[in-house]
């Protein structure tokens, strides 16, 4: 019996391509926020509750950003599930524990959408 590794290799290449596209999207979104005066505090911060793509400083507060990349903005926003939103909210609360004011720190949850052309749309206060 012959083994067919072509399908496995294709999935690995696709996964690797998606991973790097996601990294590039995060870098572009972080640069966009930096241009608007929000310095980066953490990238791919990981806590027990999950991972946060970007955490930025907003005065004394923080902005937690979930980055979603797809061919178009509609597809990007569809990739955000209720389960993921819950994990993100819990991770944001956990991140506040690392801040000097703890849970008294102002926090905002944004979603940044990136399309296939690298254009960025930010939905501020997307998660309440």
C-alpha positions in Angstrom: 0.0 0.0 0.0 1.4 3.4 -1.0 1.3 6.3 1.4 0.1 9.6 0.0 1.7 12.5 1.9 0.7 15.2 -0.7 -2.5 16.0 1.1 -0.7 16.3 4.5 2.0 18.6 3.0 -0.7 20.8 1.5 -2.5 21.2 4.8 0.8 22.0 6.6 1.7 24.6 3.9 -1.8 26.1 4.2 -1.6 26.3 8.0 1.9 27.8 7.8 0.7 30.4 5.3 -2.3 31.3 7.5 -0.1 31.6 10.6 2.2 34.0 8.8 -0.7 36.0 7.3 -2.1 36.3 10.8 1.2 37.6 12.2 1.5 40.1 9.3 -2.1 41.3 10.1 -1.3 41.8 13.8 1.9 43.7 12.9 -0.1 46.0 10.6 -2.9 46.6 13.1 -0.3 47.3 15.9 1.4 49.9 13.6 -2.0 51.4 12.8 -2.8 51.9 16.5 0.8 53.2 17.1 0.3 55.9 14.4 -2.9 56.9 16.3 -1.0 57.3 19.6 -1.7 53.9 21.2 1.6 52.2 22.2 1.8 48.4 22.2 1.9 46.9 25.7 1.8 43.2 24.7 1.5 41.1 21.6 0.1 37.5 21.8 -0.3 37.8 25.5 -1.2 34.4 27.0 -3.0 33.8 30.2 -4.9 30.8 31.7 -8.1 32.0 30.0 -6.6 32.3 26.5 -4.6 34.5 24.2 -5.0 38.2 23.4 -3.6 39.3 20.0 -2.7 42.9 21.0 -2.9 45.0 24.2 -2.4 48.7 23.8 -2.1 51.6 26.2 -4.9 54.2 26.2 -3.8 56.8 28.8 -4.2 55.0 32.1 -6.3 52.3 30.5 -5.8 49.5 28.0 -7.3 48.4 24.7 -7.6 44.6 24.1 -7.7 43.9 20.3 -8.7 40.7 18.6 -7.4 40.7 15.0 -9.3 38.8 12.4 -8.0 38.4 8.8 -9.8 37.0 5.8 -10.4 37.7 2.1 -12.9 40.4 2.9 -14.2 42.2 6.0 -17.5 40.3 6.1 -15.7 36.9 6.2 -13.3 38.3 8.8 -16.0 39.3 11.2 -17.8 36.0 10.8 -14.7 34.3 12.2 -15.3 35.7 15.6 -17.3 33.1 17.6 -19.3 33.5 20.9 -17.0 31.1 22.5 -13.9 33.1 21.4 -15.6 36.3 22.7 -16.0 34.7 26.1 -12.4 33.6 26.2 -11.2 37.1 25.2 -13.3 38.8 27.9 -11.9 36.4 30.5 -8.3 36.9 29.2 -8.8 40.7 29.3 -9.9 40.5 33.0 -6.9 38.3 33.7 -4.6 40.8 32.0 -5.9 43.6 34.2 -4.4 41.6 37.1 -1.0 42.5 35.7 -1.7 46.2 35.8 -0.9 48.5 38.8 -4.6 49.4 39.3 -5.8 45.9 38.7 -9.5 45.6 37.9 -9.9 49.4 38.4 -8.0 49.9 35.1 -10.2 51.1 32.2 -10.5 48.5 29.5 -11.9 48.6 26.0 -12.3 45.6 23.6 -11.8 46.3 19.9 -12.0 44.0 16.9 -9.6 44.8 14.0 -10.6 43.3 10.7 -8.0 42.9 7.9 -9.0 42.1 4.4 -7.0 40.3 1.6 -5.5 43.7 0.5 -4.2 44.5 4.0 -6.8 47.2 4.6 -7.8 47.6 8.2 -11.1 48.4 9.8 -11.3 48.8 13.6 -14.5 48.3 15.5 -14.0 50.1 18.8 -15.9 48.9 21.8 -17.0 45.9 19.8 -17.4 43.6 22.9 -19.2 44.8 25.9 
